[in-house]
Amino acid sequence: MGHWLYRNIVEPGKLPLLLALAAFVLTFVVTRVITRLIRAGRGPFGNVKAGGLHIHHVVPGIILTVLGGFGAVASGRHGFGAAVFAIVFGVGAGLVLDEFALILHLDDVYWTEQGRKSVEVVVLTAALVGLVLSGFAPFGVNDLSQEELQDRGGVIATVAVNFVFALAVLSKGKTKTALFSVIVPLVGLIGLVRLARPGSPWARRFYRRRPRARARAVLRAYRHDRRWSGPSRRVQDWIGGKPDPGPGPESNRSR
């Protein structure tokens, strides 16, 4: 195990990335546990306030992210400093993305339906970083031979083509598929040949005069959402906690 870790993680300079990912996931898990205890009125934890102002944990998260990011850039990929700054960055990113929905909506939507976006972004971020850590290079450059890697034009062309694929999939309203296609180009190809989601830029542009395609897109999106909404909600509830049933603004503050 130690030999594998050295050859695949330490030697290629991926140890800071591994430490950042571990710190990111652990920070998110610990933060969610604490906020759920605060919400339930259990344990010694409570909201942080200064002069009556509720200090969200995104604030220290931004500070740690800035410190860790600049420190990591200055320290390189090897050494003790790189490892420390990677952990600091991972902790800060975990705190920030845990409240991603608050930044997106500019409102305290932590325990609402809109707050589920934070869980989605955290899970997606961890998955993408995990793919990079496991050996997938962006845009499929890792699939090129040594001769192709020496040909700078071939690398640039590969990056450009896959980037266009990712943009096309994104225009079809498939955000997650587009993000994963950056790492695994085959995912983007699958998303490209399938129907776009209704209301997406692709659907508005190419399905405007194709009522049959528009109807098929609506039906497929409905079936997909109905099939996966239940399991997705249960997983999100298990990870981040159930949202408040009531729409009242005061229910959002109980953290």
Secondary structure per residue as TSV (DSSP state, phi and psi in degrees):
chain	resnum	aa	ss	phi	psi
A	1	M	-	360.0	-42.6
A	2	G	H	-65.0	-38.0
A	3	H	H	-66.1	-42.9
A	4	W	H	-62.2	-42.5
A	5	L	H	-62.4	-40.4
A	6	Y	I	-69.5	-44.5
A	7	R	I	-70.0	-36.4
A	8	N	I	-101.6	-19.0
A	9	I	I	-117.8	-55.5
A	10	V	I	-72.6	-51.0
A	11	E	T	-61.4	-43.6
A	12	P	T	-75.1	-0.4
A	13	G	T	80.9	25.3
A	14	K	-	-95.2	0.2
A	15	L	H	-60.3	-44.2
A	16	P	H	-58.5	-37.5
A	17	L	H	-66.0	-41.1
A	18	L	H	-63.6	-43.3
A	19	L	H	-66.0	-39.6
A	20	A	H	-64.4	-42.6
A	21	L	H	-64.4	-43.5
A	22	A	H	-62.9	-43.9
A	23	A	H	-65.5	-37.3
A	24	F	H	-62.6	-51.1
A	25	V	H	-65.8	-45.2
A	26	L	H	-63.2	-40.6
A	27	T	H	-63.7	-43.3
A	28	F	H	-61.5	-45.5
A	29	V	H	-62.8	-48.0
A	30	V	H	-62.8	-41.7
A	31	T	H	-63.5	-42.6
A	32	R	H	-66.5	-38.0
A	33	V	H	-62.6	-45.1
A	34	I	H	-65.4	-45.5
A	35	T	H	-65.5	-33.0
A	36	R	H	-71.9	-33.8
A	37	L	H	-66.7	-41.2
A	38	I	H	-62.3	-42.5
A	39	R	H	-62.8	-37.5
A	40	A	H	-84.3	-4.8
A	41	G	T	72.5	30.5
A	42	R	-	-116.1	155.1
A	43	G	S	79.3	178.5
A	44	P	S	-87.8	3.8
A	45	F	-	-86.2	157.7
A	46	G	-	-158.4	168.7
A	47	N	-	-67.7	145.3
A	48	V	-	-89.1	123.9
A	49	K	E	-130.4	148.7
A	50	A	E	-136.9	108.9
A	51	G	T	62.9	34.8
A	52	G	T	84.8	-3.8
A	53	L	E	-94.6	126.5
A	54	H	E	-76.5	117.2
A	55	I	-	-90.7	107.5
A	56	H	-	-72.1	153.5
A	57	H	T	-73.9	-4.3
A	58	V	H	-67.3	-24.8
A	59	V	H	-67.1	-57.3
A	60	P	H	-63.1	-26.7
A	61	G	H	-62.8	-42.7
A	62	I	H	-63.9	-42.1
A	63	I	H	-61.9	-46.0
A	64	L	H	-66.9	-37.1
A	65	T	H	-63.5	-43.0
A	66	V	H	-64.2	-47.0
A	67	L	H	-62.5	-47.5
A	68	G	H	-66.1	-39.7
A	69	G	H	-64.8	-50.1
A	70	F	H	-65.8	-37.7
A	71	G	H	-65.4	-39.2
A	72	A	H	-66.4	-39.4
A	73	V	H	-64.1	-38.2
A	74	A	H	-76.2	-25.6
A	75	S	H	-96.9	-12.7
A	76	G	-	82.0	-161.4
A	77	R	S	-103.9	-3.8
A	78	H	S	-126.5	158.4
A	79	G	S	101.0	168.6
A	80	F	H	-65.7	-39.8
A	81	G	H	-62.4	-40.2
A	82	A	H	-62.0	-40.7
A	83	A	H	-65.7	-43.2
A	84	V	H	-64.6	-48.2
A	85	F	H	-66.9	-30.9
A	86	A	H	-64.6	-41.6
A	87	I	H	-64.8	-43.3
A	88	V	H	-60.4	-43.8
A	89	F	H	-64.0	-42.8
A	90	G	H	-61.6	-41.4
A	91	V	H	-63.7	-46.5
A	92	G	H	-62.7	-42.6
A	93	A	H	-64.3	-37.0
A	94	G	H	-62.9	-41.9
A	95	L	H	-67.3	-39.6
A	96	V	H	-69.1	-50.4
A	97	L	H	-71.0	-21.6
A	98	D	H	-63.9	-25.2
A	99	E	T	-115.4	31.6
A	100	F	H	-58.0	-40.1
A	101	A	H	-63.3	-33.6
A	102	L	H	-65.6	-39.7
A	103	I	H	-68.4	-40.3
A	104	L	H	-65.0	-43.9
A	105	H	H	-95.3	-7.6
A	106	L	T	52.2	42.6
A	107	D	S	-157.5	157.8
A	108	D	-	-81.2	85.8
A	109	V	-	-110.0	24.9
A	110	Y	T	-55.3	-44.7
A	111	W	T	-105.4	30.4
A	112	T	S	-114.4	178.3
A	113	E	G	-59.9	-38.1
A	114	Q	G	-63.9	-27.1
A	115	G	G	-67.7	-14.7
A	116	R	H	-63.3	-21.9
A	117	K	H	-59.2	-33.0
A	118	S	H	-62.5	-44.8
A	119	V	H	-64.0	-42.4
A	120	E	H	-60.9	-44.1
A	121	V	H	-66.7	-40.7
A	122	V	H	-63.4	-47.2
A	123	V	H	-62.9	-43.0
A	124	L	H	-65.3	-41.6
A	125	T	H	-63.1	-45.9
A	126	A	H	-62.2	-39.2
A	127	A	H	-65.9	-43.5
A	128	L	H	-65.5	-44.1
A	129	V	H	-64.3	-38.2
A	130	G	H	-62.5	-38.7
A	131	L	H	-64.9	-43.4
A	132	V	H	-62.8	-42.1
A	133	L	H	-65.0	-33.9
A	134	S	T	-79.2	-4.9
A	135	G	T	125.0	-4.4
A	136	F	-	-82.4	121.3
A	137	A	-	-91.1	147.6
A	138	P	G	-57.5	146.8
A	139	F	G	64.9	14.9
A	140	G	G	74.9	15.7
A	141	V	G	-63.7	-26.2
A	142	N	G	-66.5	-15.8
A	143	D	G	-86.5	-5.6
A	144	L	S	-77.9	147.8
A	145	S	-	-76.0	173.0
A	146	Q	H	-64.2	-37.8
A	147	E	H	-65.9	-39.4
A	148	E	H	-68.5	-35.6
A	149	L	H	-65.0	-31.2
A	150	Q	H	-74.1	-20.7
A	151	D	-	-89.3	99.3
A	152	R	H	-60.7	-34.2
A	153	G	H	-65.0	-37.6
A	154	G	H	-65.1	-40.2
A	155	V	H	-63.7	-45.8
A	156	I	H	-62.2	-40.8
A	157	A	H	-64.5	-41.8
A	158	T	H	-61.8	-45.2
A	159	V	H	-61.4	-44.3
A	160	A	H	-64.8	-44.4
A	161	V	H	-63.2	-46.8
A	162	N	H	-67.5	-32.0
A	163	F	H	-66.8	-39.4
A	164	V	H	-64.1	-41.0
A	165	F	H	-58.0	-45.8
A	166	A	H	-62.9	-41.1
A	167	L	H	-65.0	-39.5
A	168	A	H	-63.8	-42.7
A	169	V	H	-64.7	-39.0
A	170	L	H	-63.2	-38.1
A	171	S	H	-67.3	-18.4
A	172	K	T	-83.9	3.8
A	173	G	T	82.8	15.9
A	174	K	-	-108.5	78.9
A	175	T	H	-63.9	-47.9
A	176	K	H	-64.3	-42.2
A	177	T	H	-62.9	-40.0
A	178	A	H	-63.8	-41.0
A	179	L	H	-65.4	-43.7
A	180	F	H	-70.8	-25.9
A	181	S	H	-69.0	-21.2
A	182	V	H	-63.9	-35.8
A	183	I	H	-88.1	-44.4
A	184	V	-	-120.3	97.9
A	185	P	H	-56.9	-29.4
A	186	L	H	-60.6	-34.3
A	187	V	H	-61.7	-41.3
A	188	G	H	-65.2	-37.0
A	189	L	H	-64.4	-39.8
A	190	I	H	-64.8	-44.2
A	191	G	H	-65.8	-27.9
A	192	L	H	-73.1	-35.0
A	193	V	H	-85.2	-12.6
A	194	R	S	-88.4	163.3
A	195	L	-	-64.4	147.5
A	196	A	-	-76.5	157.8
A	197	R	-	-75.7	143.5
A	198	P	T	-62.0	139.8
A	199	G	T	89.4	-8.2
A	200	S	S	-75.9	159.8
A	201	P	H	-56.1	-37.8
A	202	W	H	-63.4	-45.1
A	203	A	H	-65.2	-40.7
A	204	R	H	-65.7	-32.3
A	205	R	H	-84.7	-44.3
A	206	F	H	-104.6	-16.0
A	207	Y	S	-103.2	6.0
A	208	R	T	-62.7	-38.7
A	209	R	T	-108.0	19.3
A	210	R	-	-126.1	79.7
A	211	P	H	-60.0	-33.2
A	212	R	H	-67.4	-44.7
A	213	A	H	-64.8	-38.4
A	214	R	H	-63.5	-42.5
A	215	A	H	-66.3	-40.8
A	216	R	H	-63.7	-38.1
A	217	A	H	-64.7	-42.2
A	218	V	H	-64.1	-44.5
A	219	L	H	-65.1	-42.2
A	220	R	H	-66.6	-40.3
A	221	A	H	-64.7	-39.7
A	222	Y	H	-63.2	-46.3
A	223	R	H	-64.8	-41.0
A	224	H	H	-63.4	-46.9
A	225	D	H	-65.8	-38.5
A	226	R	H	-67.8	-36.3
A	227	R	H	-70.6	-39.2
A	228	W	H	-104.8	-9.6
A	229	S	H	-65.4	-40.9
A	230	G	H	-63.2	-56.8
A	231	P	H	-58.3	-38.3
A	232	S	H	-64.2	-42.1
A	233	R	H	-65.3	-40.4
A	234	R	H	-64.6	-40.8
A	235	V	H	-65.6	-43.0
A	236	Q	H	-66.3	-38.3
A	237	D	H	-64.0	-38.8
A	238	W	H	-68.2	-37.1
A	239	I	H	-79.0	-52.2
A	240	G	H	-107.2	-5.8
A	241	G	-	95.0	152.0
A	242	K	-	-74.1	140.1
A	243	P	-	-72.0	162.3
A	244	D	-	-65.8	137.5
A	245	P	S	-72.5	-28.8
A	246	G	S	-90.3	147.3
A	247	P	-	-85.4	1.8
A	248	G	-	-62.9	142.5
A	249	P	G	-65.2	-28.0
A	250	E	G	-70.1	-25.4
A	251	S	G	-69.2	-20.8
A	252	N	G	-74.7	-15.7
A	253	R	G	-91.0	-6.2
A	254	S	-	-83.4	79.3
A	255	R	-	-131.4	360.0
